[in-house]
Amino acid sequence: MRSVKSLIAASAASLLSSAAFAADMPIAAPPMYAPPVVEDFGGWYLRGDIGFSNQRVDRLNNPDDARLTSSSQNLTFNTAGIFGLGAGYKFNNWFRADVTGEWRGNSQFFGKDSITYVGGFGTDTYHGTKSEWVVLANAYADLGTWWCVTPFIGAGVGGARVSIANFTDQSHAIEGGPVLPGLAFGDNVSKWNFAWALHAGLAYKVTPNFTVELAYRYLDMGDGLTGDLRRFDGVNERSHPTTFKNITSHDLKLGVRWDLSSPVVYAPPPLMRNG
């Protein structure tokens, strides 16, 4: 009987010792929570742009000017607004492409031409307005991201519908002493040209689905055209239209992009425990 009591007492002592040892062991900290990993595999987006232009034209040409012996032109455009919309697709972290359409508002045109010809010399003063519709297919390379800012470069090709309106040519010619003034008007004309562009800028990701862009663009829109120049009485002053040769623009734009595809969120597998 004593042996049974001794065995029970020894077992109880062993259990108490094990419990005390377990109480003295440090408690393991719970596993750290790892935030989900966001994988950006691209997707569709919409875009909108506003901005302003700084435009140039190389020369005004008219076949009737073949009689001139010299011509020195000073040609300028006022700044005009730019308003555009587009849609595109981001293929991966560095390459995206879109198609854009934009309206370029009326820009006032001013020009002066100092001319000489056989028997005299004089000046031509030009006025008019110009506007365009531009459609471009663009491709961009994103060059990396730092503090949510991504520099990018790109290029685009497409078409520009150049419209010349309200064109006037006021001439003052001196022939043998007297001043012979003249005023001619050109009908409004619109024409489509091949257009191409180069882009560079910075994009700032405000949220995973909303990005703001500040961009520069060089745009070549081809030539503009007037109608035949005529006087008040309808008689053609010049039997050929005047051509605005090689219209280009340095544009500054502010744009926004809305990503239509939510980013893919990768969550780590649950922690597995034995027992």
C-alpha positions in Angstrom: 0.0 0.0 0.0 2.9 2.3 0.8 4.4 1.6 -2.6 1.2 2.8 -4.3 1.2 6.0 -2.2 4.8 6.6 -3.0 4.2 6.1 -6.8 1.3 8.6 -6.7 3.4 11.2 -4.8 6.2 10.8 -7.2 3.9 11.3 -10.2 2.3 14.4 -8.6 5.8 15.9 -8.0 6.8 15.2 -11.6 3.7 17.0 -12.9 4.2 20.0 -10.7 7.8 20.2 -11.8 6.8 20.1 -15.5 4.2 22.8 -15.0 6.7 25.1 -13.2 9.2 24.6 -16.0 6.6 25.4 -18.6 5.6 28.5 -16.7 9.2 29.7 -16.7 9.6 29.3 -20.5 9.2 32.5 -22.6 6.1 33.0 -24.7 6.7 33.1 -28.4 5.7 36.3 -30.2 2.9 36.0 -32.7 4.1 36.0 -36.4 4.5 39.4 -38.0 1.7 40.4 -40.4 3.0 41.0 -43.9 1.0 43.5 -46.0 -0.3 42.2 -49.4 2.0 42.6 -52.3 0.5 44.7 -55.1 1.4 43.5 -58.6 0.7 46.0 -61.3 0.3 44.1 -64.6 -1.3 47.0 -66.5 -4.7 47.4 -68.1 -7.0 49.9 -69.8 -7.1 53.6 -68.9 -8.8 56.8 -70.0 -7.1 60.2 -70.2 -7.9 63.9 -70.5 -5.5 66.8 -71.3 -5.6 70.6 -71.3 -2.7 72.9 -72.2 -1.5 75.7 -74.5 0.5 76.0 -77.6 3.5 77.9 -78.9 3.3 77.7 -82.7 5.5 78.4 -85.6 5.3 78.4 -89.4 8.3 78.5 -91.7 7.0 80.6 -94.6 3.9 81.8 -96.6 4.2 80.7 -100.2 2.1 81.7 -103.2 3.0 80.7 -106.8 2.3 84.3 -107.9 5.3 85.4 -105.8 7.6 84.2 -108.5 7.8 87.8 -109.7 9.5 88.8 -106.5 13.3 89.2 -106.3 13.4 89.0 -102.5 11.2 88.4 -99.5 11.8 88.7 -95.8 8.9 87.4 -93.6 8.2 87.9 -89.9 5.3 85.5 -89.0 3.8 84.8 -85.5 0.9 83.0 -83.8 -0.8 83.8 -80.6 -1.0 81.1 -77.9 -4.1 78.9 -78.1 -5.7 76.4 -75.8 -5.5 72.6 -76.2 -8.3 70.2 -75.1 -7.9 66.4 -75.5 -9.4 63.0 -74.6 -8.1 59.5 -75.2 -8.0 55.9 -74.2 -5.0 53.5 -73.9 -3.6 50.3 -72.5 -0.7 49.8 -70.1 1.1 46.6 -71.1 3.6 46.3 -68.2 5.5 48.5 -65.7 7.4 50.4 -68.5 5.4 50.4 -71.7 2.0 51.8 -72.6 0.1 53.2 -75.6 -3.0 55.3 -76.3 -5.0 57.0 -79.0 -5.9 60.6 -78.4 -8.1 63.2 -80.1 -7.8 66.9 -79.4 -9.2 70.3 -80.4 -6.7 73.1 -80.7 -8.4 76.4 -80.4 -8.3 79.5 -82.7 -4.9 81.1 -82.8 -4.5 84.6 -84.2 -2.0 84.9 -87.0 0.1 88.0 -87.8 2.7 88.5 -90.5 4.7 91.0 -92.4 6.6 90.5 -95.6 9.1 93.0 -96.9 9.4 92.4 -100.7 11.3 93.7 -103.7 10.6 93.1 -107.3 11.5 94.5 -110.7 10.4 98.2 -110.7 9.7 98.6 -107.0 9.4 97.4 -103.5 6.8 97.3 -100.7 5.3 95.3 -97.8 2.5 92.8 -97.3 0.7 92.6 -93.9 -1.1 89.3 -93.1 -3.9 88.5 -90.6 -5.9 85.3 -90.0 -6.9 82.6 -87.6 -5.9 79.0 -87.4 -7.3 75.9 -85.6 -6.8 72.2 -85.7 -8.3 68.8 -84.9 -5.5 66.3 -84.2 -5.7 62.5 -83.8 -2.6 60.6 -82.7 -1.6 57.0 -81.9 1.1 57.3 -79.2 3.6 54.9 -77.5 5.4 55.7 -74.2 8.3 54.3 -72.2 8.1 54.8 -68.4 11.7 55.2 -67.1 11.2 54.1 -63.5 9.5 55.4 -60.4 10.9 57.4 -57.5 8.6 58.7 -54.7 5.6 58.0 -56.9 7.1 60.2 -59.7 7.7 58.5 -63.1 9.5 60.3 -66.0 8.5 59.2 -69.4 9.3 59.7 -73.1 7.2 58.9 -76.2 6.3 59.4 -79.8 3.1 59.5 -81.9 1.8 59.5 -85.5 -1.5 60.4 -86.9 -3.3 63.2 -88.7 -4.1 67.0 -88.3 -7.0 68.8 -89.9 -5.6 72.4 -90.2 -8.1 75.2 -90.8 -7.1 78.6 -92.0 -9.9 81.3 -91.7 -10.4 85.0 -92.1 -7.1 85.4 -94.0 -6.3 88.9 -95.3 -3.3 90.3 -97.3 -2.9 94.1 -97.2 -0.2 95.3 -99.6 1.6 98.6 -99.9 3.7 98.7 -103.1 5.8 101.5 -104.3 6.2 101.7 -108.1 7.8 104.8 -109.5 7.0 106.9 -106.4 3.2 106.6 -105.6 2.0 104.1 -103.0 -0.5 101.6 -104.4 -2.4 100.0 -101.6 -4.4 96.7 -102.0 -6.4 94.4 -99.8 -7.2 90.7 -100.6 -9.2 88.0 -98.8 -8.7 84.3 -98.7 -11.6 81.9 -98.4 -11.6 79.6 -95.3 -10.0 76.2 -96.1 -9.4 73.0 -94.0 -7.1 70.2 -95.0 -5.9 66.9 -93.5 -2.1 66.3 -93.1 0.1 63.7 -91.8 1.2 64.6 -88.2 3.8 63.4 -85.8 4.8 64.2 -82.2 7.5 63.7 -79.6 6.6 63.5 -75.9 8.5 63.9 -72.6 7.2 64.5 -69.1 6.6 63.5 -65.5 3.7 61.4 -64.1 2.7 61.4 -60.4 0.6 58.5 -59.1 -1.9 60.0 -56.7 -3.7 56.7 -56.0 -3.3 53.3 -57.6 -6.0 54.2 -60.1 -5.4 58.0 -60.6 -2.3 59.6 -62.2 -1.5 63.2 -63.0 0.9 64.2 -65.8 2.9 67.3 -66.7 4.2 66.9 -70.3 6.0 68.7 -73.1 5.2 67.8 -76.7 6.7 68.8 -80.1 4.0 68.5 -82.8 4.5 68.7 -86.6 1.1 69.3 -88.4 2.2 69.8 -92.0 0.9 72.7 -94.2 -2.1 75.0 -94.0 -3.9 76.5 -97.0 -6.1 79.5 -97.8 -8.5 79.9 -100.7 -7.6 82.0 -103.8 -7.0 85.6 -102.8 -9.7 88.0 -104.1 -10.7 91.7 -103.7 -13.9 93.1 -102.4 -15.5 93.0 -105.8 -14.8 89.2 -106.1 -12.0 89.5 -108.6 -9.1 87.3 -107.9 -6.1 89.2 -106.7 -4.0 86.1 -106.8 -5.1 83.1 -108.8 -3.5 80.6 -106.4 -4.0 79.8 -102.7 -1.4 80.8 -100.1 0.3 78.0 -98.3 1.4 78.0 -94.7 4.5 75.9 -94.9 5.4 73.4 -92.1 3.3 74.4 -89.1 4.8 73.1 -85.8 4.1 73.7 -82.1 5.8 73.4 -78.8 3.0 72.4 -76.4 2.8 72.3 -72.6 0.1 70.0 -71.2 -1.5 68.9 -67.9 -3.1 65.5 -68.1 -4.8 63.0 -65.9 -5.2 59.2 -66.3 -7.9 56.9 -64.8 -6.9 53.3 -64.6 -9.9 51.1 -65.3 -8.3 47.9 -64.1 -7.8 47.4 -60.4 -4.3 46.3 -59.5 -3.8 42.6 -58.7 -3.3 42.1 -55.0 -1.2 39.0 -53.9 -1.9 37.9 -50.4 0.7 35.4 -48.8 -0.6 32.0 -47.9 -1.9 31.5 -44.3 0.6 30.4 -41.7 0.3 26.6 -41.2 0.8 25.1 -37.7 1.1 21.5 -36.6 -1.2 20.3 -33.8 
